[in-house]
Amino acid sequence: MPAQDVAEPAPAEVVGSPPQARAKHSLANLLRVAFVVAVLAFGIWYVAARWHRIETALSELSWWSVAASLLAGGAGMFLSMLGWRSILADLGVRMPIRSAAWVFFVGQLGKYLPGSVWSFLAQAELAKGQEASRKASLVGSVLGAGVSVASGTAIAIVLLPFGSKDALERYWWVVLIVPFLVLALHPRVVTVVVNRALRLIRKQPLEQAPSYRGLLRSTGWYSLGWLLLGLHAWLLVIGLGGTGARALPIAIGGFTLAFCLGILFIPAPAGAGIRDVALVVALSPVLGESSALALALLSRVAFVLLDFAMAAGAWLWAGRWTRRGRSVV
């Protein structure tokens, strides 16, 4: 009987040596620590450098308006996470809410570094630990940003004419972006553009293309999130003395427009500068310029604190959950 061939073990060069694997793992951990340290340093510096003005503005507000605005802001952020998770599910990546919250909120801290691309890269890296491909996560994050800006800008266009025409007159060009975003977010267009981009970098095309239903579902989550985020601004407006029936649409529309401008202005960390200026312009008709400036500062600091609090909460929530015998973090 002829002897059967026995497969020889692969050479060590092919499978990689344990020291190389350990070095790669150590480098990845070092980069994660550096990322967290850089983001924390910026957050602490931002709040500390403005603390005197923050303290003055807080003295004009009641505790309930601050607490309620923080609650509304946190709820809006959570709904935005659900919109992002919905897009990933449409691309074939289904993560439990705990895992999605961990990836989304911790990755979101990357926006505090110059260049908004860092949040996308951080989310892609964290999603890999949840058995999701970097490719799908990165595409999902970019699509999520597009859906978020398109839905938010549409809300601002509908609401701002009720009382803050100055904001639309100053940032009229944002209106022109909406049709292009809607066209760019068409499932067929998204699939063609993304797959061609992947081929250019020698990557395989998407395993699952986005659908109408998936994008509409995500748009719904993001739109609800914008309404709650705008409610955060309205509660601060009321706390600072703003009154009148037009305060609510101006607060929601103005805040949404300002936030979207911050997302579009990629070089600035978390849209710093342009978002605050746009918010002052939008809210001046119901608050006056000085109070609108105080609100913009308070809102900015509130979201810095919320970003870190949501990331910490997601870490604690996900850290207690195990999958296949291993913690998600």
One Martini backbone bead per residue (centre of mass of N, CA, C, O) as a GRO file, in nm:
protein
  329
    1MET     BB    1   0.096   0.036   0.025
    2PRO     BB    2   0.091   0.352  -0.015
    3ALA     BB    3   0.215   0.623   0.104
    4GLN     BB    4   0.117   0.887   0.278
    5ASP     BB    5   0.094   1.213   0.281
    6VAL     BB    6   0.249   1.452   0.497
    7ALA     BB    7   0.196   1.737   0.636
    8GLU     BB    8   0.382   2.006   0.685
    9PRO     BB    9   0.474   2.234   0.873
   10ALA     BB   10   0.480   2.550   0.896
   11PRO     BB   11   0.672   2.794   0.892
   12ALA     BB   12   0.753   3.041   1.107
   13GLU     BB   13   0.734   3.277   0.895
   14VAL     BB   14   0.430   3.237   0.834
   15VAL     BB   15   0.289   3.236   1.132
   16GLY     BB   16   0.457   3.356   1.335
   17SER     BB   17   0.592   3.485   1.614
   18PRO     BB   18   0.535   3.551   1.938
   19PRO     BB   19   0.703   3.816   1.962
   20GLN     BB   20   0.558   3.961   1.730
   21ALA     BB   21   0.275   3.950   1.851
   22ARG     BB   22   0.345   4.101   2.112
   23ALA     BB   23   0.444   4.364   1.977
   24LYS     BB   24   0.181   4.431   1.832
   25HIS     BB   25   0.004   4.441   2.088
   26SER     BB   26   0.166   4.662   2.236
   27LEU     BB   27   0.130   4.884   2.023
   28ALA     BB   28  -0.178   4.895   2.034
   29ASN     BB   29  -0.195   4.972   2.335
   30LEU     BB   30  -0.027   5.232   2.315
   31LEU     BB   31  -0.219   5.379   2.118
   32ARG     BB   32  -0.466   5.376   2.302
   33VAL     BB   33  -0.341   5.536   2.535
   34ALA     BB   34  -0.263   5.788   2.370
   35PHE     BB   35  -0.548   5.858   2.287
   36VAL     BB   36  -0.672   5.899   2.569
   37VAL     BB   37  -0.471   6.113   2.672
   38ALA     BB   38  -0.522   6.328   2.453
   39VAL     BB   39  -0.825   6.363   2.505
   40LEU     BB   40  -0.814   6.430   2.808
   41ALA     BB   41  -0.633   6.680   2.784
   42PHE     BB   42  -0.828   6.847   2.617
   43GLY     BB   43  -1.074   6.844   2.805
   44ILE     BB   44  -0.938   6.976   3.052
   45TRP     BB   45  -0.838   7.232   2.913
   46TYR     BB   46  -1.106   7.344   2.812
   47VAL     BB   47  -1.244   7.380   3.089
   48ALA     BB   48  -1.021   7.536   3.246
   49ALA     BB   49  -0.994   7.788   3.043
   50ARG     BB   50  -1.335   7.844   3.099
   51TRP     BB   51  -1.432   7.854   3.399
   52HIS     BB   52  -1.512   8.148   3.459
   53ARG     BB   53  -1.739   8.168   3.241
   54ILE     BB   54  -1.895   7.923   3.336
   55GLU     BB   55  -1.962   8.023   3.623
   56THR     BB   56  -2.120   8.273   3.534
   57ALA     BB   57  -2.337   8.124   3.364
   58LEU     BB   58  -2.440   7.929   3.590
   59SER     BB   59  -2.554   8.158   3.781
   60GLU     BB   60  -2.812   8.199   3.570
   61LEU     BB   61  -2.890   7.905   3.645
   62SER     BB   62  -3.074   7.643   3.707
   63TRP     BB   63  -3.051   7.319   3.799
   64TRP     BB   64  -3.282   7.203   3.618
   65SER     BB   65  -3.183   7.306   3.340
   66VAL     BB   66  -2.915   7.157   3.342
   67ALA     BB   67  -3.016   6.869   3.392
   68ALA     BB   68  -3.218   6.855   3.153
   69SER     BB   69  -3.010   6.914   2.925
   70LEU     BB   70  -2.832   6.668   2.982
   71LEU     BB   71  -3.049   6.454   2.938
   72ALA     BB   72  -3.119   6.531   2.646
   73GLY     BB   73  -2.833   6.501   2.530
   74GLY     BB   74  -2.789   6.201   2.605
   75ALA     BB   75  -3.035   6.090   2.449
   76GLY     BB   76  -2.945   6.193   2.169
   77MET     BB   77  -2.680   6.031   2.160
   78PHE     BB   78  -2.811   5.750   2.180
   79LEU     BB   79  -2.973   5.772   1.913
   80SER     BB   80  -2.724   5.806   1.733
   81MET     BB   81  -2.612   5.527   1.795
   82LEU     BB   82  -2.856   5.376   1.670
   83GLY     BB   83  -2.806   5.482   1.385
   84TRP     BB   84  -2.525   5.354   1.351
   85ARG     BB   85  -2.612   5.062   1.412
   86SER     BB   86  -2.812   5.042   1.174
   87ILE     BB   87  -2.601   5.063   0.950
   88LEU     BB   88  -2.434   4.817   1.026
   89ALA     BB   89  -2.667   4.614   0.993
   90ASP     BB   90  -2.703   4.680   0.686
   91LEU     BB   91  -2.389   4.567   0.644
   92GLY     BB   92  -2.383   4.296   0.849
   93VAL     BB   93  -2.340   4.439   1.141
   94ARG     BB   94  -2.417   4.283   1.456
   95MET     BB   95  -2.467   4.461   1.755
   96PRO     BB   96  -2.495   4.497   2.055
   97ILE     BB   97  -2.564   4.766   2.241
   98ARG     BB   98  -2.319   4.752   2.425
   99SER     BB   99  -2.104   4.739   2.203
  100ALA     BB  100  -2.194   4.988   2.042
  101ALA     BB  101  -2.151   5.193   2.270
  102TRP     BB  102  -1.851   5.146   2.307
  103VAL     BB  103  -1.757   5.213   2.018
  104PHE     BB  104  -1.893   5.488   1.975
  105PHE     BB  105  -1.815   5.664   2.233
  106VAL     BB  106  -1.512   5.614   2.234
  107GLY     BB  107  -1.460   5.690   1.934
  108GLN     BB  108  -1.575   5.989   1.955
  109LEU     BB  109  -1.320   6.114   2.099
  110GLY     BB  110  -1.157   6.166   1.829
  111LYS     BB  111  -1.283   6.459   1.766
  112TYR     BB  112  -1.066   6.612   1.963
  113LEU     BB  113  -0.893   6.576   1.727
  114PRO     BB  114  -0.742   6.680   1.465
  115GLY     BB  115  -0.954   6.556   1.270
  116SER     BB  116  -1.240   6.358   1.229
  117VAL     BB  117  -1.111   6.076   1.145
  118TRP     BB  118  -1.045   5.953   1.427
  119SER     BB  119  -1.324   5.838   1.498
  120PHE     BB  120  -1.338   5.632   1.269
  121LEU     BB  121  -1.079   5.474   1.340
  122ALA     BB  122  -1.156   5.401   1.630
  123GLN     BB  123  -1.415   5.243   1.563
  124ALA     BB  124  -1.278   5.033   1.381
  125GLU     BB  125  -1.090   4.917   1.600
  126LEU     BB  126  -1.309   4.843   1.811
  127ALA     BB  127  -1.487   4.661   1.624
  128LYS     BB  128  -1.282   4.433   1.587
  129GLY     BB  129  -1.327   4.329   1.889
  130GLN     BB  130  -1.644   4.258   1.778
  131GLU     BB  131  -1.625   4.098   1.505
  132ALA     BB  132  -1.560   4.345   1.312
  133SER     BB  133  -1.485   4.502   1.042
  134ARG     BB  134  -1.318   4.777   0.950
  135LYS     BB  135  -1.459   4.833   0.686
  136ALA     BB  136  -1.756   4.841   0.782
  137SER     BB  137  -1.716   5.052   1.006
  138LEU     BB  138  -1.605   5.283   0.835
  139VAL     BB  139  -1.842   5.302   0.641
  140GLY     BB  140  -2.059   5.344   0.862
  141SER     BB  141  -1.945   5.612   0.978
  142VAL     BB  142  -1.960   5.778   0.719
  143LEU     BB  143  -2.261   5.734   0.668
  144GLY     BB  144  -2.357   5.846   0.938
  145ALA     BB  145  -2.260   6.135   0.891
  146GLY     BB  146  -2.434   6.185   0.640
  147VAL     BB  147  -2.712   6.132   0.769
  148SER     BB  148  -2.688   6.337   0.995
  149VAL     BB  149  -2.652   6.594   0.820
  150ALA     BB  150  -2.902   6.565   0.642
  151SER     BB  151  -3.118   6.560   0.871
  152GLY     BB  152  -3.028   6.816   1.025
  153THR     BB  153  -3.050   7.024   0.792
  154ALA     BB  154  -3.349   6.977   0.733
  155ILE     BB  155  -3.449   7.072   1.010
  156ALA     BB  156  -3.331   7.359   0.995
  157ILE     BB  157  -3.483   7.455   0.738
  158VAL     BB  158  -3.770   7.425   0.868
  159LEU     BB  159  -3.728   7.599   1.150
  160LEU     BB  160  -3.573   7.880   1.116
  161PRO     BB  161  -3.795   8.064   0.968
  162PHE     BB  162  -3.957   8.114   1.252
  163GLY     BB  163  -3.693   8.334   1.362
  164SER     BB  164  -3.385   8.273   1.205
  165LYS     BB  165  -3.275   8.419   0.925
  166ASP     BB  166  -2.976   8.487   0.973
  167ALA     BB  167  -2.864   8.200   0.964
  168LEU     BB  168  -2.951   8.134   0.669
  169GLU     BB  169  -2.811   8.382   0.535
  170ARG     BB  170  -2.519   8.297   0.627
  171TYR     BB  171  -2.581   7.960   0.570
  172TRP     BB  172  -2.706   7.894   0.276
  173TRP     BB  173  -2.502   7.675   0.157
  174VAL     BB  174  -2.612   7.429   0.314
  175VAL     BB  175  -2.862   7.376   0.139
  176LEU     BB  176  -2.691   7.264  -0.111
  177ILE     BB  177  -2.599   6.992   0.027
  178VAL     BB  178  -2.850   6.811   0.055
  179PRO     BB  179  -2.891   6.695  -0.236
  180PHE     BB  180  -2.608   6.560  -0.243
  181LEU     BB  181  -2.651   6.375   0.001
  182VAL     BB  182  -2.898   6.225  -0.100
  183LEU     BB  183  -2.758   6.113  -0.352
  184ALA     BB  184  -2.508   5.984  -0.203
  185LEU     BB  185  -2.726   5.798  -0.018
  186HIS     BB  186  -2.783   5.618  -0.230
  187PRO     BB  187  -2.747   5.288  -0.245
  188ARG     BB  188  -2.618   5.270  -0.529
  189VAL     BB  189  -2.408   5.492  -0.495
  190VAL     BB  190  -2.267   5.383  -0.247
  191THR     BB  191  -2.176   5.112  -0.365
  192VAL     BB  192  -2.006   5.215  -0.601
  193VAL     BB  193  -1.812   5.407  -0.448
  194VAL     BB  194  -1.704   5.212  -0.232
  195ASN     BB  195  -1.599   4.983  -0.421
  196ARG     BB  196  -1.399   5.160  -0.576
  197ALA     BB  197  -1.233   5.249  -0.332
  198LEU     BB  198  -1.151   4.959  -0.249
  199ARG     BB  199  -1.000   4.889  -0.511
  200LEU     BB  200  -0.779   5.111  -0.488
  201ILE     BB  201  -0.687   4.958  -0.198
  202ARG     BB  202  -0.717   4.646  -0.230
  203LYS     BB  203  -1.022   4.570  -0.164
  204GLN     BB  204  -1.294   4.426  -0.086
  205PRO     BB  205  -1.603   4.434  -0.123
  206LEU     BB  206  -1.898   4.452  -0.005
  207GLU     BB  207  -2.092   4.207   0.137
  208GLN     BB  208  -2.317   4.442   0.205
  209ALA     BB  209  -2.552   4.641   0.094
  210PRO     BB  210  -2.729   4.903   0.116
  211SER     BB  211  -3.058   5.012   0.208
  212TYR     BB  212  -3.345   5.176   0.222
  213ARG     BB  213  -3.443   5.080   0.499
  214GLY     BB  214  -3.180   5.129   0.657
  215LEU     BB  215  -3.152   5.438   0.599
  216LEU     BB  216  -3.429   5.520   0.710
  217ARG     BB  217  -3.389   5.417   0.995
  218SER     BB  218  -3.143   5.592   1.057
  219THR     BB  219  -3.280   5.865   1.005
  220GLY     BB  220  -3.481   5.840   1.236
  221TRP     BB  221  -3.280   5.831   1.470
  222TYR     BB  222  -3.130   6.097   1.406
  223SER     BB  223  -3.379   6.285   1.418
  224LEU     BB  224  -3.450   6.229   1.712
  225GLY     BB  225  -3.177   6.319   1.820
  226TRP     BB  226  -3.195   6.617   1.726
  227LEU     BB  227  -3.443   6.697   1.893
  228LEU     BB  228  -3.302   6.646   2.169
  229LEU     BB  229  -3.061   6.833   2.126
  230GLY     BB  230  -3.240   7.086   2.090
  231LEU     BB  231  -3.370   7.066   2.371
  232HIS     BB  232  -3.117   7.135   2.522
  233ALA     BB  233  -3.106   7.430   2.417
  234TRP     BB  234  -3.391   7.523   2.511
  235LEU     BB  235  -3.345   7.490   2.817
  236LEU     BB  236  -3.123   7.709   2.822
  237VAL     BB  237  -3.290   7.939   2.712
  238ILE     BB  238  -3.497   7.942   2.943
  239GLY     BB  239  -3.283   7.977   3.173
  240LEU     BB  240  -3.186   8.269   3.025
  241GLY     BB  241  -3.489   8.406   2.936
  242GLY     BB  242  -3.627   8.275   2.711
  243THR     BB  243  -3.904   8.356   2.495
  244GLY     BB  244  -4.150   8.228   2.317
  245ALA     BB  245  -4.261   8.043   2.046
  246ARG     BB  246  -3.976   8.059   1.878
  247ALA     BB  247  -3.763   7.919   2.064
  248LEU     BB  248  -3.786   7.620   1.982
  249PRO     BB  249  -3.717   7.622   1.671
  250ILE     BB  250  -3.452   7.780   1.707
  251ALA     BB  251  -3.306   7.587   1.895
  252ILE     BB  252  -3.317   7.337   1.715
  253GLY     BB  253  -3.223   7.457   1.443
  254GLY     BB  254  -2.964   7.601   1.544
  255PHE     BB  255  -2.819   7.361   1.670
  256THR     BB  256  -2.821   7.174   1.423
  257LEU     BB  257  -2.666   7.357   1.233
  258ALA     BB  258  -2.412   7.394   1.409
  259PHE     BB  259  -2.336   7.093   1.428
  260CYS     BB  260  -2.311   7.037   1.124
  261LEU     BB  261  -2.084   7.240   1.075
  262GLY     BB  262  -1.884   7.097   1.262
  263ILE     BB  263  -1.870   6.834   1.094
  264LEU     BB  264  -1.778   6.971   0.820
  265PHE     BB  265  -1.537   7.093   0.994
  266ILE     BB  266  -1.275   6.892   1.007
  267PRO     BB  267  -1.009   7.033   1.133
  268ALA     BB  268  -1.177   7.074   1.382
  269PRO     BB  269  -1.225   7.004   1.701
  270ALA     BB  270  -1.550   6.944   1.725
  271GLY     BB  271  -1.610   7.222   1.571
  272ALA     BB  272  -1.445   7.447   1.666
  273GLY     BB  273  -1.608   7.769   1.646
  274ILE     BB  274  -1.831   7.739   1.422
  275ARG     BB  275  -2.050   7.629   1.611
  276ASP     BB  276  -2.061   7.874   1.805
  277VAL     BB  277  -2.121   8.099   1.604
  278ALA     BB  278  -2.384   7.978   1.486
  279LEU     BB  279  -2.539   7.975   1.757
  280VAL     BB  280  -2.536   8.278   1.810
  281VAL     BB  281  -2.683   8.365   1.553
  282ALA     BB  282  -2.946   8.193   1.601
  283LEU     BB  283  -3.008   8.299   1.922
  284SER     BB  284  -3.016   8.614   1.933
  285PRO     BB  285  -3.330   8.674   1.884
  286VAL     BB  286  -3.397   8.534   2.194
  287LEU     BB  287  -3.127   8.649   2.381
  288GLY     BB  288  -2.891   8.770   2.275
  289GLU     BB  289  -2.554   8.782   2.243
  290SER     BB  290  -2.447   8.726   2.534
  291SER     BB  291  -2.633   8.481   2.601
  292ALA     BB  292  -2.560   8.313   2.350
  293LEU     BB  293  -2.263   8.285   2.427
  294ALA     BB  294  -2.309   8.139   2.695
  295LEU     BB  295  -2.460   7.898   2.574
  296ALA     BB  296  -2.238   7.795   2.385
  297LEU     BB  297  -2.039   7.735   2.611
  298LEU     BB  298  -2.216   7.542   2.781
  299SER     BB  299  -2.274   7.337   2.558
  300ARG     BB  300  -1.988   7.257   2.500
  301VAL     BB  301  -1.918   7.155   2.786
  302ALA     BB  302  -2.149   6.954   2.813
  303PHE     BB  303  -2.041   6.770   2.571
  304VAL     BB  304  -1.776   6.699   2.691
  305LEU     BB  305  -1.891   6.559   2.943
  306LEU     BB  306  -2.079   6.362   2.792
  307ASP     BB  307  -1.871   6.210   2.627
  308PHE     BB  308  -1.718   6.097   2.876
  309ALA     BB  309  -1.961   5.974   3.025
  310MET     BB  310  -2.056   5.781   2.799
  311ALA     BB  311  -1.790   5.628   2.773
  312ALA     BB  312  -1.778   5.531   3.066
  313GLY     BB  313  -2.054   5.391   3.072
  314ALA     BB  314  -1.994   5.194   2.839
  315TRP     BB  315  -1.755   5.056   2.974
  316LEU     BB  316  -1.908   4.948   3.221
  317TRP     BB  317  -2.129   4.796   3.069
  318ALA     BB  318  -1.939   4.618   2.887
  319GLY     BB  319  -1.748   4.500   3.118
  320ARG     BB  320  -1.995   4.303   3.232
  321TRP     BB  321  -1.983   4.172   2.947
  322THR     BB  322  -1.992   3.853   2.796
  323ARG     BB  323  -1.828   3.663   2.523
  324ARG     BB  324  -1.722   3.366   2.510
  325GLY     BB  325  -1.561   3.432   2.790
  326ARG     BB  326  -1.527   3.750   2.702
  327SER     BB  327  -1.457   4.059   2.720
  328VAL     BB  328  -1.523   4.348   2.532
  329VAL     BB  329  -1.255   4.497   2.678
   0.00000   0.00000   0.00000
